[in-house]
Amino acid sequence: MNVPNFGPGTDPGVLRQWARTVEGLGFDLLLVSDHVAITPDVARQYPPPFYEPFTTLSWLAGVTGRIGLGTTVVIVPYRHPLLVARMAANLNDLSGGRFVLGVGIGWARQEFDALGADFERRGRVTDEYLAAIQEAWADDADYRSGGVPIWVGGNVDAALRRVVRYGQAWHPLRSTVTWLRETFPRLEAIAAEQGRPVPALCPRILLRITKEPVTGPDRRAGEGTVEQIAEDLKALDALGAETVVLDPFVGDPEETRHPEKAWEMLATVAALRAAM
């Protein structure tokens, strides 16, 4: 479950209620997203307040007991890799081994400029930093992660090569089932080329339940009637998806003022999943 950690309706009490609701419904994993400098390009989509993910998840670890905690996704070029390695390892240790580090290269040029990060080299920097994080975890007892899995986001070939080299799972965001069917064999081919295991498939899909069917080739997974969503989940099972992350944020920040609507959809999917 992707929990909105931003927007006008978000505050500590709402985040606590999100976490307890998601855990109470039986979901296995709670994830939040990442921005550091809420520049105009970020604020148009994800307005403040925006709660920093490592801080937020450390706090939510203390108000939950079972559910996994993760990022979807940490923008790797924004932070020194040794800082990320230490925070991820500590959060995993403090939560009892519940942390998943989802990573991506980022998209907000103004935010990169505000942080003094190189937008044009963000893919290469992400690769360099992921290598440094893994090296820190492997070689320095102060950074031992206890086995934090890395989920790599991204849809292009460079991202697929990145996940094969550095990740335990591929974490594509808000795509169609058809696209996943067409693209996953490319991931398998890249893994074979590199002589490495095929990463797990752990997509993040939209969650938008409608009364009438959503039609057309661009319908995203998780969008439509309960019956359509059930078919999407079955299709992802058939593709071998180990985890499916549900994202109820459709795009209007005002949605964050009414989280109970998302909770109702989550309860519907939890019941649907139990019956499958």
Contacts in CASP RR format, 6 or more apart in sequence:
PFRMAT RR
TARGET T0000
AUTHOR 0000-0000-0000
METHOD contacts of the structure
MODEL  1
MNVPNFGPGTDPGVLRQWARTVEGLGFDLLLVSDHVAITPDVARQYPPPF
YEPFTTLSWLAGVTGRIGLGTTVVIVPYRHPLLVARMAANLNDLSGGRFV
LGVGIGWARQEFDALGADFERRGRVTDEYLAAIQEAWADDADYRSGGVPI
WVGGNVDAALRRVVRYGQAWHPLRSTVTWLRETFPRLEAIAAEQGRPVPA
LCPRILLRITKEPVTGPDRRAGEGTVEQIAEDLKALDALGAETVVLDPFV
GDPEETRHPEKAWEMLATVAALRAAM
1 22 0 8 1.000
1 27 0 8 1.000
1 29 0 8 1.000
1 30 0 8 1.000
1 31 0 8 1.000
1 245 0 8 1.000
1 246 0 8 1.000
1 266 0 8 1.000
2 31 0 8 1.000
2 32 0 8 1.000
2 33 0 8 1.000
2 72 0 8 1.000
2 204 0 8 1.000
2 245 0 8 1.000
2 246 0 8 1.000
2 247 0 8 1.000
2 248 0 8 1.000
2 249 0 8 1.000
3 15 0 8 1.000
3 18 0 8 1.000
3 19 0 8 1.000
3 22 0 8 1.000
3 30 0 8 1.000
3 31 0 8 1.000
3 32 0 8 1.000
4 10 0 8 1.000
4 18 0 8 1.000
4 32 0 8 1.000
4 249 0 8 1.000
4 255 0 8 1.000
4 256 0 8 1.000
4 259 0 8 1.000
5 15 0 8 1.000
5 32 0 8 1.000
5 33 0 8 1.000
5 50 0 8 1.000
5 51 0 8 1.000
5 53 0 8 1.000
5 56 0 8 1.000
6 33 0 8 1.000
6 35 0 8 1.000
6 46 0 8 1.000
6 47 0 8 1.000
6 48 0 8 1.000
6 49 0 8 1.000
6 50 0 8 1.000
6 51 0 8 1.000
6 253 0 8 1.000
6 256 0 8 1.000
7 46 0 8 1.000
7 47 0 8 1.000
7 48 0 8 1.000
7 49 0 8 1.000
7 50 0 8 1.000
7 253 0 8 1.000
7 256 0 8 1.000
8 47 0 8 1.000
8 253 0 8 1.000
8 254 0 8 1.000
8 256 0 8 1.000
8 257 0 8 1.000
9 256 0 8 1.000
9 257 0 8 1.000
9 259 0 8 1.000
10 49 0 8 1.000
10 51 0 8 1.000
10 256 0 8 1.000
11 49 0 8 1.000
12 59 0 8 1.000
14 256 0 8 1.000
14 259 0 8 1.000
15 51 0 8 1.000
15 56 0 8 1.000
15 59 0 8 1.000
15 60 0 8 1.000
16 60 0 8 1.000
16 63 0 8 1.000
17 259 0 8 1.000
18 30 0 8 1.000
18 259 0 8 1.000
19 30 0 8 1.000
19 60 0 8 1.000
19 63 0 8 1.000
19 64 0 8 1.000
19 67 0 8 1.000
20 63 0 8 1.000
20 64 0 8 1.000
21 263 0 8 1.000
21 266 0 8 1.000
22 30 0 8 1.000
22 67 0 8 1.000
22 266 0 8 1.000
23 30 0 8 1.000
23 64 0 8 1.000
23 65 0 8 1.000
23 66 0 8 1.000
23 67 0 8 1.000
25 266 0 8 1.000
25 267 0 8 1.000
25 270 0 8 1.000
26 67 0 8 1.000
26 270 0 8 1.000
27 67 0 8 1.000
27 266 0 8 1.000
27 270 0 8 1.000
28 67 0 8 1.000
28 68 0 8 1.000
28 243 0 8 1.000
29 67 0 8 1.000
29 68 0 8 1.000
29 69 0 8 1.000
29 70 0 8 1.000
29 100 0 8 1.000
29 243 0 8 1.000
29 245 0 8 1.000
30 60 0 8 1.000
30 64 0 8 1.000
30 67 0 8 1.000
30 68 0 8 1.000
30 69 0 8 1.000
30 70 0 8 1.000
31 69 0 8 1.000
31 70 0 8 1.000
31 71 0 8 1.000
31 72 0 8 1.000
31 100 0 8 1.000
31 102 0 8 1.000
31 204 0 8 1.000
31 245 0 8 1.000
32 51 0 8 1.000
32 53 0 8 1.000
32 56 0 8 1.000
32 57 0 8 1.000
32 70 0 8 1.000
32 71 0 8 1.000
32 72 0 8 1.000
33 46 0 8 1.000
33 53 0 8 1.000
33 71 0 8 1.000
33 72 0 8 1.000
33 73 0 8 1.000
34 52 0 8 1.000
34 53 0 8 1.000
34 71 0 8 1.000
34 73 0 8 1.000
34 74 0 8 1.000
34 75 0 8 1.000
34 78 0 8 1.000
35 42 0 8 1.000
35 46 0 8 1.000
35 50 0 8 1.000
35 75 0 8 1.000
35 108 0 8 1.000
35 111 0 8 1.000
36 52 0 8 1.000
36 75 0 8 1.000
36 78 0 8 1.000
36 79 0 8 1.000
36 111 0 8 1.000
36 115 0 8 1.000
37 111 0 8 1.000
37 114 0 8 1.000
37 115 0 8 1.000
38 46 0 8 1.000
38 47 0 8 1.000
38 48 0 8 1.000
38 50 0 8 1.000
38 111 0 8 1.000
39 108 0 8 1.000
39 110 0 8 1.000
39 111 0 8 1.000
39 113 0 8 1.000
39 114 0 8 1.000
40 110 0 8 1.000
41 108 0 8 1.000
41 109 0 8 1.000
41 110 0 8 1.000
41 111 0 8 1.000
42 50 0 8 1.000
42 108 0 8 1.000
42 110 0 8 1.000
42 111 0 8 1.000
45 251 0 8 1.000
45 253 0 8 1.000
46 253 0 8 1.000
47 253 0 8 1.000
53 70 0 8 1.000
53 71 0 8 1.000
53 74 0 8 1.000
54 71 0 8 1.000
54 87 0 8 1.000
54 88 0 8 1.000
54 91 0 8 1.000
57 69 0 8 1.000
57 70 0 8 1.000
57 71 0 8 1.000
57 91 0 8 1.000
57 95 0 8 1.000
57 99 0 8 1.000
58 91 0 8 1.000
58 94 0 8 1.000
58 95 0 8 1.000
60 69 0 8 1.000
61 69 0 8 1.000
61 91 0 8 1.000
61 94 0 8 1.000
61 95 0 8 1.000
61 96 0 8 1.000
61 98 0 8 1.000
62 95 0 8 1.000
67 98 0 8 1.000
68 95 0 8 1.000
68 98 0 8 1.000
68 99 0 8 1.000
68 100 0 8 1.000
69 91 0 8 1.000
69 95 0 8 1.000
69 98 0 8 1.000
69 99 0 8 1.000
69 100 0 8 1.000
70 99 0 8 1.000
70 100 0 8 1.000
70 101 0 8 1.000
70 102 0 8 1.000
71 100 0 8 1.000
71 101 0 8 1.000
71 102 0 8 1.000
71 103 0 8 1.000
72 102 0 8 1.000
72 151 0 8 1.000
72 171 0 8 1.000
72 173 0 8 1.000
72 204 0 8 1.000
72 245 0 8 1.000
73 102 0 8 1.000
73 103 0 8 1.000
73 104 0 8 1.000
73 151 0 8 1.000
73 153 0 8 1.000
73 171 0 8 1.000
74 84 0 8 1.000
74 101 0 8 1.000
74 102 0 8 1.000
74 103 0 8 1.000
74 104 0 8 1.000
75 103 0 8 1.000
75 104 0 8 1.000
75 105 0 8 1.000
75 106 0 8 1.000
76 84 0 8 1.000
76 103 0 8 1.000
76 104 0 8 1.000
76 105 0 8 1.000
76 125 0 8 1.000
76 126 0 8 1.000
76 129 0 8 1.000
76 130 0 8 1.000
77 105 0 8 1.000
77 106 0 8 1.000
77 112 0 8 1.000
77 117 0 8 1.000
77 118 0 8 1.000
77 122 0 8 1.000
77 123 0 8 1.000
77 125 0 8 1.000
77 126 0 8 1.000
77 129 0 8 1.000
78 111 0 8 1.000
78 115 0 8 1.000
78 117 0 8 1.000
81 128 0 8 1.000
81 129 0 8 1.000
81 130 0 8 1.000
81 132 0 8 1.000
81 133 0 8 1.000
81 136 0 8 1.000
82 132 0 8 1.000
82 133 0 8 1.000
82 136 0 8 1.000
82 143 0 8 1.000
84 101 0 8 1.000
84 129 0 8 1.000
84 133 0 8 1.000
85 132 0 8 1.000
85 133 0 8 1.000
85 136 0 8 1.000
85 137 0 8 1.000
85 143 0 8 1.000
85 145 0 8 1.000
86 136 0 8 1.000
86 142 0 8 1.000
86 143 0 8 1.000
88 99 0 8 1.000
88 101 0 8 1.000
88 133 0 8 1.000
88 145 0 8 1.000
88 148 0 8 1.000
89 137 0 8 1.000
89 143 0 8 1.000
89 144 0 8 1.000
89 145 0 8 1.000
89 146 0 8 1.000
89 148 0 8 1.000
91 99 0 8 1.000
92 98 0 8 1.000
92 99 0 8 1.000
92 145 0 8 1.000
92 146 0 8 1.000
92 147 0 8 1.000
92 148 0 8 1.000
93 146 0 8 1.000
97 146 0 8 1.000
97 147 0 8 1.000
99 148 0 8 1.000
100 148 0 8 1.000
100 149 0 8 1.000
100 151 0 8 1.000
101 148 0 8 1.000
101 149 0 8 1.000
101 150 0 8 1.000
101 151 0 8 1.000
102 150 0 8 1.000
102 151 0 8 1.000
102 152 0 8 1.000
102 153 0 8 1.000
102 171 0 8 1.000
103 126 0 8 1.000
103 130 0 8 1.000
103 150 0 8 1.000
103 151 0 8 1.000
103 152 0 8 1.000
103 153 0 8 1.000
104 126 0 8 1.000
104 152 0 8 1.000
104 153 0 8 1.000
104 154 0 8 1.000
104 159 0 8 1.000
105 122 0 8 1.000
105 123 0 8 1.000
105 126 0 8 1.000
105 154 0 8 1.000
105 159 0 8 1.000
106 112 0 8 1.000
106 122 0 8 1.000
109 119 0 8 1.000
112 118 0 8 1.000
112 119 0 8 1.000
112 122 0 8 1.000
113 119 0 8 1.000
117 125 0 8 1.000
118 125 0 8 1.000
123 158 0 8 1.000
123 162 0 8 1.000
126 162 0 8 1.000
127 162 0 8 1.000
127 165 0 8 1.000
127 166 0 8 1.000
130 150 0 8 1.000
130 162 0 8 1.000
130 166 0 8 1.000
130 167 0 8 1.000
131 166 0 8 1.000
133 150 0 8 1.000
134 150 0 8 1.000
134 166 0 8 1.000
136 143 0 8 1.000
137 143 0 8 1.000
137 144 0 8 1.000
137 145 0 8 1.000
137 146 0 8 1.000
137 147 0 8 1.000
137 148 0 8 1.000
149 167 0 8 1.000
149 168 0 8 1.000
149 169 0 8 1.000
150 166 0 8 1.000
150 167 0 8 1.000
150 168 0 8 1.000
150 169 0 8 1.000
151 167 0 8 1.000
151 168 0 8 1.000
151 169 0 8 1.000
151 170 0 8 1.000
151 171 0 8 1.000
151 202 0 8 1.000
152 159 0 8 1.000
152 162 0 8 1.000
152 163 0 8 1.000
152 166 0 8 1.000
152 167 0 8 1.000
152 169 0 8 1.000
152 170 0 8 1.000
152 171 0 8 1.000
152 199 0 8 1.000
153 159 0 8 1.000
153 163 0 8 1.000
153 170 0 8 1.000
153 171 0 8 1.000
153 172 0 8 1.000
153 173 0 8 1.000
154 160 0 8 1.000
154 171 0 8 1.000
154 172 0 8 1.000
154 173 0 8 1.000
155 172 0 8 1.000
155 173 0 8 1.000
155 175 0 8 1.000
155 183 0 8 1.000
157 186 0 8 1.000
157 190 0 8 1.000
160 170 0 8 1.000
160 183 0 8 1.000
160 186 0 8 1.000
160 187 0 8 1.000
160 190 0 8 1.000
161 190 0 8 1.000
161 194 0 8 1.000
163 169 0 8 1.000
163 170 0 8 1.000
163 171 0 8 1.000
163 187 0 8 1.000
163 199 0 8 1.000
164 187 0 8 1.000
164 190 0 8 1.000
164 191 0 8 1.000
164 194 0 8 1.000
164 196 0 8 1.000
164 198 0 8 1.000
164 199 0 8 1.000
165 194 0 8 1.000
165 196 0 8 1.000
167 199 0 8 1.000
168 199 0 8 1.000
168 200 0 8 1.000
169 199 0 8 1.000
169 200 0 8 1.000
169 201 0 8 1.000
169 202 0 8 1.000
169 242 0 8 1.000
169 243 0 8 1.000
170 187 0 8 1.000
170 199 0 8 1.000
170 200 0 8 1.000
170 201 0 8 1.000
170 202 0 8 1.000
170 203 0 8 1.000
171 202 0 8 1.000
171 203 0 8 1.000
171 204 0 8 1.000
171 245 0 8 1.000
172 180 0 8 1.000
172 183 0 8 1.000
172 203 0 8 1.000
172 204 0 8 1.000
173 203 0 8 1.000
173 204 0 8 1.000
173 247 0 8 1.000
174 204 0 8 1.000
174 205 0 8 1.000
174 206 0 8 1.000
174 220 0 8 1.000
174 221 0 8 1.000
174 247 0 8 1.000
175 183 0 8 1.000
175 203 0 8 1.000
175 205 0 8 1.000
175 220 0 8 1.000
175 221 0 8 1.000
176 217 0 8 1.000
176 218 0 8 1.000
176 219 0 8 1.000
176 220 0 8 1.000
176 221 0 8 1.000
177 221 0 8 1.000
177 232 0 8 1.000
177 235 0 8 1.000
177 236 0 8 1.000
178 217 0 8 1.000
180 201 0 8 1.000
180 203 0 8 1.000
180 221 0 8 1.000
180 236 0 8 1.000
180 239 0 8 1.000
181 235 0 8 1.000
181 239 0 8 1.000
184 201 0 8 1.000
184 239 0 8 1.000
187 198 0 8 1.000
187 199 0 8 1.000
188 198 0 8 1.000
191 197 0 8 1.000
191 198 0 8 1.000
191 199 0 8 1.000
200 241 0 8 1.000
200 242 0 8 1.000
200 243 0 8 1.000
201 236 0 8 1.000
201 239 0 8 1.000
201 240 0 8 1.000
201 241 0 8 1.000
201 242 0 8 1.000
202 241 0 8 1.000
202 242 0 8 1.000
202 243 0 8 1.000
202 244 0 8 1.000
202 245 0 8 1.000
203 221 0 8 1.000
203 236 0 8 1.000
203 241 0 8 1.000
203 244 0 8 1.000
203 245 0 8 1.000
204 244 0 8 1.000
204 245 0 8 1.000
204 246 0 8 1.000
204 247 0 8 1.000
205 220 0 8 1.000
205 221 0 8 1.000
205 222 0 8 1.000
205 232 0 8 1.000
205 236 0 8 1.000
205 244 0 8 1.000
205 245 0 8 1.000
205 246 0 8 1.000
205 247 0 8 1.000
206 220 0 8 1.000
206 221 0 8 1.000
206 222 0 8 1.000
206 223 0 8 1.000
206 247 0 8 1.000
206 248 0 8 1.000
206 250 0 8 1.000
207 222 0 8 1.000
207 223 0 8 1.000
207 229 0 8 1.000
207 246 0 8 1.000
207 247 0 8 1.000
207 248 0 8 1.000
207 262 0 8 1.000
207 265 0 8 1.000
207 266 0 8 1.000
207 269 0 8 1.000
208 222 0 8 1.000
208 223 0 8 1.000
208 224 0 8 1.000
208 248 0 8 1.000
208 250 0 8 1.000
208 265 0 8 1.000
209 224 0 8 1.000
209 225 0 8 1.000
209 226 0 8 1.000
209 229 0 8 1.000
209 265 0 8 1.000
209 268 0 8 1.000
210 223 0 8 1.000
210 224 0 8 1.000
210 225 0 8 1.000
211 225 0 8 1.000
212 225 0 8 1.000
213 224 0 8 1.000
213 225 0 8 1.000
213 227 0 8 1.000
213 228 0 8 1.000
214 223 0 8 1.000
214 224 0 8 1.000
214 225 0 8 1.000
214 228 0 8 1.000
219 228 0 8 1.000
221 232 0 8 1.000
221 235 0 8 1.000
221 236 0 8 1.000
222 228 0 8 1.000
222 229 0 8 1.000
222 232 0 8 1.000
222 246 0 8 1.000
223 229 0 8 1.000
226 268 0 8 1.000
226 272 0 8 1.000
229 269 0 8 1.000
229 272 0 8 1.000
230 272 0 8 1.000
230 276 0 8 1.000
233 244 0 8 1.000
233 272 0 8 1.000
233 273 0 8 1.000
233 276 0 8 1.000
234 276 0 8 1.000
236 244 0 8 1.000
246 266 0 8 1.000
246 269 0 8 1.000
248 255 0 8 1.000
248 261 0 8 1.000
248 262 0 8 1.000
248 265 0 8 1.000
248 266 0 8 1.000
249 255 0 8 1.000
249 256 0 8 1.000
249 262 0 8 1.000
255 261 0 8 1.000
255 262 0 8 1.000
END
